[in-house]
Amino acid sequence: MVDESLVSRAHDGDREATDALLPRVYEELRRLADRILAAEKRGATLQPTALVHEAYLRLVGSRKVGWESRAHFFGAAARAIRRILVERARARRGARRPLRLDTEAPLAEPAPSLDVLALDEALAKLAALDAQKARVVELRFFGGLSVDETASTLGVSARTVDRDWVFARTWLHRAMSERRRA
């Protein structure tokens, strides 16, 4: 668990706190990267360790850190991971990557394969419709936050996050299906 005072000190620009943060968040970020990349084909070029390191470098490399809590840090990590995956998918020109939108399901269950670029496009459309629902997906899926952590980050109730999560997953599945048919 990440010490909130360490995150707060990093937020205030304390470089030592920022440097001390990586060892404390590394394992959580690594588990998140493992989950996201679990279904990656053998021989994939991006490994969980590389994803964690690239995301962390982007987080600490920005001038304004902006982390007020552990949940905010992982929210920023979610956004960085999403950007890295989208950039990678664009570089591979739309190659399909098996990803899950259901963070509650065990990884052993089969899941439909989703195109990262199509997911990013659908999330952008969802954000135009309802930014909070898109942010819930980003925090839960890319950030690995729990319902309670997501609620804390967004300043809403856990029940609202649950409703938004169900709506967003349904909306995204429909949007992704329509895109495949088009």
C-alpha angles and dihedrals in degrees: 000000000000118000108242091214090057090052090046092051090048088050089054091054100261101156094197090055090048090051092047091051098072098065090049097049098032097092093047092048090046092053089049092050091047090053094048094045097037094105094044113129117258112270093033113160097222114072125190092251092054091048091051093047094047092047092048092048090052091049097051094034094065117096094229111049097188101186114143097169144358090272091052090050092052090045089057089046089052091055092047092049091048091051092048092050092046092048090049092049091049090051089052088047100243100322112174119252121190106236134163128228092188107081091177096061120090113252091240091071115094115251132188115262112249128201108233092215092050090048091050091049092048091048090052090052091047090050089055089052097040119354094192094057091050090049090051089057092047093050096043100039106030096025099039091222120160122239090261094048091048090049090051093049093049096039094237135112124277088241090058090050090050091052093044091048093052092045094046095048091049092046093048093048090052093046092047091048092050090049091052091051093049 
